[in-house]
Amino acid sequence: MGCMIRTGVLIAVLAAVLVMSGRPAVNGMPVTGVAEVTSAVFVEMIYHNNPNPELMCPVEEWVGYYYDEAGLYGIRPDLAISQALLETGFLRYGNDVYPWQNNFCGLGATGNGNPGHHFYSPRLGVRAHIQHMAAYLGMEVPDGQPVDPRYGLVAARTGQPVDDWEDLARGWAADPDYAQKVISVLERALAMAGVGNGTTVTEGAADWGRPVQQEQ
């Protein structure tokens, strides 16, 4: 019993250190809430890492779509954009999903050459991404007509809605490190914004933009 208590105290202390250092903690990190990174910082970070992002619209508009669409559900746009940048390799693509698909989170791209779904416009692609996150959170689409083709399937089988990013990521991808990989992108943005210490993620890492084995 004493060992369990000491272990619990240690975990709590470590979590407190992460919060005090400005580094996002994966465990218990909420998917909803106010963004800690502005849209301008993300635009700067994207161009810094990829001078020629492959998008069907200006980068500024694409980032703005995330802040608009995520705001409808109270979802953190900075977290959603971080996931999109991981999935697309900072908008380089190069694997199963192509830029013209406007699929920024690998919806339906389960590997082995399967490109997944495509959407008519970048805004609709962003909307589908946010709605897919909303499905995990047990949120309803305002007009009852989701553009995410997997929304109903996730909502039907999720049962009890997830509470935090780690739980959502566990359902999204089979990779046990997926949650932390997305957080690592967010940490880069926080560092660029001068929030906390941040960490550095190697540019062009081999698994960035690689299709993950998803539940979709």
N, C-alpha and C positions, 0 to 999 in steps of 0.2 A: 504494500500500500504506500509506504514511504517513497519507494522508487517511482511509483506512478505519480505521486504528488510532485516530486522533484522534476519529473519529466514534463508535467503540465506547466509548471512554473517556468521551466527553461523555454518551452515553446512560446509562452506568453511574452517572455523577455525578448526573444528573438523577433517576434512580430512587432513589438514596440520599437526595437532598434530599427527595423526596416521602415516603419512609419516615420520615425524621427529623422532618418537619413534621407527621406524623400524618395526612397525606392519603393515602387508599388509592390505590395505583397499579394501573391497569387491567391492564397487561401483567404476566402472571405471577401475578395475584391468585388464590389457591386458592379453590375452591368448597367444599372441606371444611375442617374445623377448628372451633375454638372461637369462639363469637360474641363480638364486641367491644362489643355493645350489649345491655343487659338488656331483658327483656320490658316492664318498667315504663316505661322510656324510650320505647319504641315506643307504648305506650298513651297516654302524655302527648303525644307528637308527633302522633299521629292526631287526638286531640281538639283540639289546638292549631290544626291545619290544617283540620279539618272537625268542627265541634261536633255534626253529625248524620250520622255515618257510616251508610251503607246496608248493613246486614248482617242476616243471619237469626239472629244470636246476639250476645251482648254482646261488645264489642271485646276485653275482657280474655280471654275464652274463645278468641276467634279468634287472638289473638297467641299464647296458650298452645299452641294446636294446632300452630303452626309450630315452636315449640321442641320439642314432643313428637315430631312426625313427622320433623322434620329430624334429631333426635337418633338415630333408628333407623339412619340412613345415615351419620352423621358429617358431614352437610352443614351449612353455616353458616346458622342460622335468620335471622340479621340480614340476610344477603344475599338470601335468599328473600323475606322480608317486604318488603324494599326494592323488589324486582322487582314484587311484588303491588301495592304502593302506586303505583308508576309505572303499571302496567297499568290500574288502576281509578281513577286520578286521586284518590288518597287516599280511596278508597271512596265516590266520588261517581258513578262510572259515567257515564251520559249518552250513550253511543254504542251500539254493536252488542250489547254484553253487558249483561245485566240482573242486579241484585242477587240475585234469587231463583234464579239459575242456580248460585250458589256456585262460580263459575268465576273464580278470582282471578288467573290468569296468561294469559288469552286463549286457552286450549286450543281449537284448531279455529276460532277467530275470525280469519278471514283477510281481513276487510274486505268491502266491498260489501254490507253488511247481514247478513252471516253471523254469527249470535250464538255459534257454536261449541257446545261440549258443556255439559251441565248435570249437577249432582251432587246426590244426595239430601239431603245435609247439609253445613254448613260444614266439618266435620272431614274429610269425604270429599273435598271440593273442595281443601282444603289437602293432603291425602294425595296426590291426583292431581298437584298441582303439584310436590311433593317427588319423587314417583316419576318424573315427566318429567325433572327434573334428574338423577335417579339413572340414568336410561336413557342420557343423554349421557355419564355418568361410567363406564358399563359395569358398574353395580351391579345385582345381582339383587334382586327383591322377596322379602322373607323367606318369605312363604307361597306364592310362585309364582303369586299371583292379583292382578295389579295392577288398581287402579280407574281408572288412567289409560288411556283407550282407545287412546292413541297410543304407549304404552310399547313394545309389540312392534315397531312400525314403526321407531321411532327406534333401538332396540337392534339391529335387523336391518341397518339401513343406515349406522349410525354407523361401523362397522368398528373402527378404533382409537379407544378412548375419549378424550375431551378431557382436557386437563390443567389448564386454568385457566378463569376466568370469561370472558375475552375469546373463547376458542375456543367455549365453550358459547353465549354470546350471538350469535356469528356464525351458528351453526346455528339459533338460536331465532328470530331476526328479520332481515329484510332491511335494516333501518335500520343504516347503518355506525356510527352514534353510540349505538346501543342500549346497549352495554356501559357507556359512560360515563354515560348518563342514569340507569341503575340505581345506579351508584356515587355519583352526585350525591345521590340520595335517602339512601343510606347515610351520606354525608358530613354530611347534615343531622342524622341521628340521632347520629352521633359528636360533632357540635358541641353538641347538646343534652345529651349525656352528659358533656361536658367533656373528650373525648378528642381531642387534637390541635387543629388550627385549624379544621377543617371548612370548608365553603363554603356559600353561600346559593343556593338554587334558587328562582326566582321562583314564588310561590304561584299556582296556577291556570294554569300555563303551557299554551299552546294545545295542545301535543302530549301532555299528560298524560292518560291514560285513553283516548286515541285508539287504535283497533285498529291493530296493526302487521301488516305482511305477514309471516306466520310460515311456518315449514316444516311446522307441524302439519297 
